Amino acid sequence: RERSSEDEPPPLEEKQKPRPLTGHIKCDTFEGHVPPSQIKQIVKKLAVHVAHFGRVFEEKVKKQKNDDPSFVFLQSFNKYHSYYLWVLDKAVKSVAAKKEKVPLRGRSSETAKAHRG
């Protein structure tokens, strides 16, 4: 079969540092290629874990699942990658909001507020 451009990685460039988790996407609806429901479930679960544990976790999964077609959305050249980034952004916002609402253990609410700055 012929290979399409979405099957091929971009040209090798110097090693990139992991992108920071931002939470800056302002759109509530996604406009682009939406993956099938099975891939959507994987995207959502992974996005929540990456939001909690950071890009280091994402890089580990990317290395472990490099040949798994269910995780090809992690590659920036894949048509579902922008969907993954959109879901990840929403997960980052959700995790940040939960951290703001939950006081730190073993501290009074005054101390927790002062700690959050």
Salt bridges, closest charged atoms under 4 A:
ASP7 OD2 - ARG1 NH2 3.22
ASP28 OD1 - LYS90 NZ 3.76
GLU58 OE1 - ARG19 NH2 3.82
GLU58 OE2 - ARG55 NH1 2.97
GLU59 OE2 - LYS62 NZ 3.96
ASP89 OD2 - LYS93 NZ 3.28
